[in-house]
Amino acid sequence: MRTLIPYMKKYRIFAILSPVLMILEVMADIIIPYLMSRIVDIGIVNRDIEYIVRIGLIMVGAALFGMLFGIISAHCGARAGFGFASEIRQKLFKKVQDFSFANLDKFTVSSLITRLTNDCDTIGRVTMMSLRMAIRAPFMALFALIMALRINASLAKVFMVAIPVTVIAITIVLIKARPLFLELQTRIDRVNAIIQENLMGIRVVKSFNRQKHEEDKFKNRNDSLRDTALQAISLIIFLMPVLNLIVYSTIMAVLWFGGQQVVVGTMGGGELISFITYITQVLMALMMISFFFMQLLRGSASVNRVVEVLNTESEIKEIDNPVREIRDGSISFNDVCFRYPGSDERTLKDIDLHIETGEVIGIIGSTGSSKSTLVQLIPRLYDATEGTVTVSGIDVKKYDIKALRNQVAFVLQKNTLFSGTIRSNMKWGNEDATDEEIIKALKQAQAWEFVSKYDDGLDHRVEQGGDNFSGGQKQRLTIARALLKSPKIMILDDSTSAVDMATDAKIQQVFKEELGHITTIIIAQRIASIQYADRIIVMHEGRIESMGDHETLKNTSPIYREIYESQQKGVVA
């Protein structure tokens, strides 16, 4: 919690007021049984109506003040608890945005979603309970115990049995419940994972008619979550009757021994009634404490999971006083090797490569040849394990990360559009872009031909994930979005795979003729997408197998020739 406490700063006034007001409410609740005993032992015994009315009005006033303090305390506790959770969630989200790809590989998306939602909500609820129930219960037990001792110290000996038995019962249940609450969060992660996977691939599920298979998979995980939750709840259910048994047994003992004292006149009837009330308050306070600790166990699991993310340092470190200006788009790989975190096997091996500003570079190779890994080192999505990657002659590790990524436009094969409009999506590339600039980029990416047909043009609605566009349309829109950054380096990671060959050729022509100042790297599976590049790099098992132009590689590279011939056969067929 030391890691999280600073996020309470904004709500510290509410965090202070809530327990203070709760203590005042407890004091009002404590005084009422005492006043009730006065009414019975003095007012009723002496038939003093005036005294009964006066004390009765004081009781009503105490109840009203207690209710007022309780309402304000609850409001302050809620503001502090859920405000605290909101600040943590905001920080957590910001932290995730700064993660490198290596960090994101460590945490699954479903787990991060659970930590940002369920875990933060749990922390908020537990914080609210800590400010109210965790204050009310101990003070209620303490004040009620003091009043019980003040009324009849000898009768208060029943607590010597009741309290230890209660504490032992609560402790046993808490020890057994702790691992179940920890397991519960993991089960929630697994359910969220399968929900996310299914909803993202719902079209595939339907096209293969695999709904029943997915339902069975979900049922297994959902039942597992249910069973774990039931085990945890069963312990709480078991605790309640045990605690009630202790409470009623204690009351019976008090009635037996206290009744005898009332008979002999050493204790008033009103005092016995108030004594029983105080006993009930003490034991109920212990029950409240046990319930609070149950929630605290679940909260501690959530705290650990949230702090794990907050304490995770990004694999990408930025130096002090970084370079903020990128002069040109030249790129060099100098004896670069790379291995993914946790892996002993090198994914990239001994890469030496220099790319001049304005060059168009094609990269091709079999699946798993590490084409994408190679280009991900340029904008520091990953850092090279060995060797250096330079842009404009400067090690990428010396650049300000924002400045570097602003000048490196990355278009992925799996394109992502965000809900909104075409205009709002384009402005991801440049917030200040005019409609003319957006249209120009759309034309360069061959996207204007379909965007111009919409009645609402740039205001055409984009559904979540761009699901109302075809794969090729999404690819062209994301290329246009990247062009609006006016980058010095453009990386197309198989980002024209869904585009027809004629449109693909037009896009390549634009890069060659209109965007000659931009260093362009095109990863492709189709030779037609890169055959007019200045140089083509053939990757094989993490190494550069060969390099040259299209005609040269047809004669010198067995791998390139094999790919070319297989694709030519497909064209002829």
N, C-alpha and C positions, 0 to 999 in steps of 0.2 A: 504493500500500500504506500510505502514511502515514495515509490515512483509515480503514483497516481495523485497523491495529496495536492501537489501544486495546481492541478486542474480544478480544485475546489475554490481557488482564490476569488474568482468572479462571484461566487455564491456564498462567501464566508459569512456575510451578515445573516442570511437565512439559516446557515449551518449553526450559528451561535444562538439565534432566537428560538429555533425549534426545540432544543433540549431545555433551555431556560424556561420556556412556556410550559413544556411538559412537566417539569418539576413543580411549577405552580399548580398545574392541574392535579398532580398527585397529592399535593398538600390539601387542596380542596376536597378531594375524594377521601383523604384520611380523616379529616375533621368531622365528616358527616356521621360515621358510626359513633364517635364520642358524643356528639350533640344528641343523637338518638338515645343513648344511654341516659343522658341527663333528663330528657323528656320522660322516660319511663321511671327512673328512680327518684326524681324530684317532682316533676310536673304532675304525673299521673298519681303517684303515691300521695302527694299533698293536695291533689285535686286543684292545682293552681293553673287555671285556664290562661291567665295572662302570661305566665312563665312558658307554658306550652306554645302559645302563639308566638311569643318573642323568639324562642329558640327555633321554632318551626320556620319562621321567616329567615333566620340566620342560615338554617339548613338550605332553604330554597336559594338564597343569595349565593351560598357556597357552591351549590350545584350549577347555578347559572354561570358563575365565574369560571368554574371548572370546565363547563362546556365551551365557553368563549375561548379560554386558554387552549383547550384541546383542538378546536377548529383552526385557530391561527397557527398552532404548532404543526398541525397536519399540513396546512398550506405551505408553511415555511419548509417543512421536511420534504414535501414533494418538489418544491422549487429547487432546493439544494440537491436532492438525490438525482432527479432526472436532468437537472442542469449540469450536474457533475458528469453524468453519463453522456450527455450531449457533447461536452468539451472533450471527453476521452474519445468519443466516436469521431469527432472532427480531427483530432490529432492522429488517430489511428488511420483514418482515410488519407490524410496528408502523408503519413509515413509510408503507406503502401504505394502512393504515387511516386515516391522517391526510390523505391526498391529497384534494384537491377533485375535483369532476367534471372540471374542465379538465385536471388532472394525469392522471386516468384516461383521458381522451380521447387523451392523448399516447402512453401506453404501451398496447399491446394486452394483453388478458387472457392470451393464450397466451404472450406474451413475458415477462410478469410471473411466470407459472407456471414457465417455464424458468429464469428468474433465481433464483427461490426454491428450486428443486430442483436442476436439472442444474448451474447455475453455482456454487451454494454447495457442492455435492458436489465439483466440480472444484477449487475453492479449498481445500477440506479435504484432498483427496489431494495437491495440490501443496505445501501447507504441511507435511504429513507427510513428503513426499519432501525438502523443503527442510531439515527438521530432521535427516534421516538421510542420504539419498543425497547431498545437496549438501554435507554435512559429510564423509561417509565418502570420497567420491571424491577431493576435493582433498588431504585428509590422507593417504590411501592413496598417491596419486601422489607427494606430497612425501616421505613417509617411505621409500617404496620406492626413489625416486630417490637419496636420501641413502645408503641401504644399498648400492645398486648402485655408487655412486661410492666408497664406503668399501671395497668388495670389490676393484674394479678400475676406476680412473678412466679409463684409456686405452680400455678396452673400452666404457665408458659413452658414448663419442662417437657410438655408433649412435643415441642419442636425438636428436642434432642433426639427423638426417634424419627419424626416425620421428615425433617429436612435431610438427614443423611440418606435415608431410604430413597427419597426423591432424587437426590443428586446421583446416587448409584445407578438408578434406573435410567436416568437421562444419559449418563456417561456411557453405559453399555450400548444404548441405541445409537448414540452419536458415533461410536467407534465402528459399529457395523454399517452405518449409513454412509460414512465418508467415501469409501471406495465406490459405492453405488452412484453417488452424485458425480464423482469424477468420470465414471464410465458413461453416465447419462449424456454428458456434453459430447463425448466421442460418438455416441450413437446418433445424436442430432446431426453432427457433421456428416455421417454416412448417409443419413436420409436426405439431407440437403444436396449431397453430391449426386445422388441418383435422380433427384428431382431436376437439378440443373442439367445433367446430361440428357435426360429424357426430353425436356422442353426444348433444348437447343437442337436436338436431333429428331424432333417430332415428325418432320416430313419424311425422314428416312424410315422411322418406325412404321408410319402408315403405308409408305410405298412397299415395304417388305411384309406388311400385315403381321407385325410382331407385337401388337398391343398386348396380347395375352402373356407373352414372354416377359415384357417389361412390367406388367402388372404383378406377375409372380416375383420378379426380382424386388420390386418395391415392397410387396407384402412381406418378404423375408426380413428386410431391413426395418420396415415399419413395426412388425411384430417384435423384433428384437428391441427396438426403442420402447415399445409398450411394456414388454416384460421387465426391462430394467427399471422403468418408471414405477411399475406396480410393486416391484420389490422394495424400492425406496419408500413409496407411500405406505406400504404394508407395515413398515417399521414405525412410521408416524402413527398409523391407525392403532398399532399394538400399544404404543406409548400412552395414548389418551386414556384408555380404560384403566391402565395401571396407575396413572396419576390420579384419576378420579377415585379409584379404590383407596389410595393413600389419603386423599382429601376427606372422603366420607368417613373413613376409619378414624381419622384425627378428630373430626367433628363429633363422632359418637363418643370418643374418649373424653372430650371436653364436656359434652352434655352429662356424662356419667359423673365425672369428678366435680365439675362445676355445679351440677344440680345439687350434689350433696352439700356444697358450700353455701348455696342459696338457701337450702333447707335450714341449716344451722345459723344462718344470718351473717356469715362472714363475707358474702358477696351478693351484690344486688342483681335483680333479674335483668335490668337494663345493661349492667356491666357484662353479664353472661352473653347477652345478645350481641353486644358490640365486640366482645372477645371472639365469638364465633366468626363474626364478620371479618375481623382482622386476621384470624387464622386462614380463612378462605382467601383473603387478599394475598397473604404471604405465599400460600401454595399455588394460587393462580399465577402469581408473579413468576414463580419457578417454572410453571408450565409455559409461560410466555418466553422465558429465557431459553427453554429447551427448543421451542419452535423457532426462535431467533437463531439459535446455533445451527438448526437444520438448514435454514436459509443461508447462514454464513458459510456452511460447508460448500454449498453450491456456488455461492458467491466467490469463495476462495479459488475454486476451480476456474471460474470465469476470469478472475483477476490474474491468475497465473498465465492463462492463455492470451490475455490482452497484453500483459507485460512482456511476454515472450516476443510478441510482434514489435512492441515499442523499443525493446532492448536489442532487437536485431539491427545491426549496423549494415548499411548498404555495402555491397561488395565493391561498388564504384566510389572511390574516394576522390575528393577534390582538394587540390593543394591550395595553400594560401596565395593570394595575389595571382590568380590564374590569368592566362592570356585570353582576351575577350574579342580579339579581331582575327578573322581568318582571311588572309590576303587572296588566296586562290584555291582552286580545287584539286591540286596535285596530291597524290596519295602514294605512300610507300609502306611496304611490309618488309621488315628487316629481320630475317631469321625467326619468324614468328611460329610459335607452337601454342596450342591451346588444348586444355582438357576441361571438361565440365566438372563443377564442384562435386566431390565425392567419388569421382571416377579416377582410376589409375591409368586409363588408356588415353593416349593423345588423339584428339579428334582432328586437329590440324598439325601438320608436321613440316617444319623447315620451309616456311613460305617466304620467298624473296620475290618482290614484285614492285615495280614503280609504274605509276599511271600519271600521265601528263594532264595538265589542265585542259579541259575541253575534249579529251578523248572519249570515244564511245567504246566501252569494253563489254564484250559478251562473255558469259560464263556458262559452261555446259558440263554435264557429267551425269553419271548414273545416280539413282536415288541413294542417299547416304554417303555421298562423296564430300559432304561438308561445304557445299556451295553457300548456303544461307549463313552458316556459322562464320565463314570468312568475312562476309560483308557486314555482319553484325558487330564486328570489332571496330569498324570505322566510326560510328556514332557512340561507341562505348556502351552498347547494350550488354556486352560482355567485355572484360579486359583480357588481353593476351596473357597467357601463363608465362611464356618466355618470348624474348624479342620485343620489338617496338613497332607500333603502327603510327605513322606520322601523316598529318594533313598540312599542306602548305609548309612542309619542312619541319614542323613542330610536333613533338610527341602528343598524341591525343590526350594523354593523362595530364598535360600541362594546361589544357584549355578549360575555360569555364564551360560546364556541361551544357547549360542552356544555350550559350553562344555557339557551341559546336553543333548541337542538334538543330538549331535554327538554320544552319547552313547545310545540313545533310537531310535531304528529303527521302524518306523511306516509304516505299509502297509495297505492301505485302500481298502475297497471293490470296490470303484470306482477308478480304477487305472488310472494314467496319465503317458503316455509316451510322450516324446518331439521329434519333428522332428529332424532327424539326422540319426545316425546309431545305431545298437545295442550296439556297443562299446561305443559310446558317451553317451548313456543312462546309461550304466552300470557305467561309470565313475562319475556319480552323487553321487554314493555311496563312491567312492574313486578315486580322480583325478589321483593318481599315480599308480593305479592298473595295473598290467601286464596282458597280454593276458592269461597267465596260471592261474592267480588268478580269472580273469573273468570267464574263462571256468569252474574252480572249483565251483564257486558260481552258475553258470548256471546248473551244474550237480546236486548240492545239491537241487536246486529249481525245478529239473526235467524239465528244459527248454532246456538243451543241446540236448535232443533227437530230437527236431524240428529245433533248430538253426544249428546243425551240418549238416542238409540236404540242407541248402542253399549253393549255389555255392560260394557266397561271404562271407559266415560265419558271423563273427562279424561285417563285413562292410555292412551287409544287411541293406537296407534302412528302416527307420521308418518314416511313414507318420505322419502328425500332429495328436496328440492324440492317435497314435498307431492304426489308423483305418485299417491298413493292417494286423492286427493280430486278432485272435479270443479272446473272453473274457477270456478263460482259459489260452491262451498263454500270454496275457498281465499280468494276475495275477502272473504267474510263473516268468516272466521277472522282475516284480516289487519286488517279493520276493528275487530274485537273487541280484537285485540292493541294497536292504536293507542289505543283508548278507555281501556285500562288505564293508560296514561300519565297520565291525567287532565290533558290538555293544555289550554292556553288557546286554541290555534288548531288546527283539524283541516283537513287538505287531502286531498281524495279526487280523485286524478288518474285519471278514467275508471275508477274501481275498483269500479263496479257494472255494468260492461258485460256480464258473463257471468251476471248475476242476472236472474231473470224479473221482469217488470214489477210483479207483485203484491208480491213480496218487496222490490223496490226502493222501492215506495211506502211499505211499512212502515218501512224504514230511514229514509227522508226524514221520516216522521212522528215517529220517535224523536228525530231531530236537532232537529226543530221544537219538540216538546213537552217532552222530557226533558233535552235538552242545550242549552237556550237560553243558558246562560252561556258556551258555547264558540263562538268565531268559526269558522264552517264555510265552506270554499270547495270547491265541487264542480265539477270539470271533467267534462263529459259530451258524448256524441255524440247522446244521446236527449233531446229536449225534455221528455219525461215525467219524467226524473230531476231536472230543475231548475225546472219550471214553477211550483212553489210557493215558490221562493226569494224572499227579500226583494227582491233585485235580481239581474238577469241581465246579464252583460257579454258583448257580442258582439265577438269578436276577428277582425281581418282584416288579413293581411300585416303582423303585428307591431304593429298599432295597435288602440286601442279604437274600434270603428266606432260603437257605440251602447250605451246602458245604460238599464235600466228594469225594470219588472216584466213578467210574461208578456203581459198584455193590452196594455200600452203598446207593447211591441216588435213585437207582431203588426201594429200600425198604423203604426209609425214606422221600423222597420228592414227594408229589402228583404232583407237576408241572412237575418235571423231568420225572416221570413215565408216565404221560399223553403224553409228547412230545415223549418219547421213544416208547410207544405203538402205537401212531399214525404213527410214521415213520416205525416201524416194519410192520404194516399193509400194508403200501405203498410198502415195499420191497416184502412182500409175494404176494400182488396183482400183 
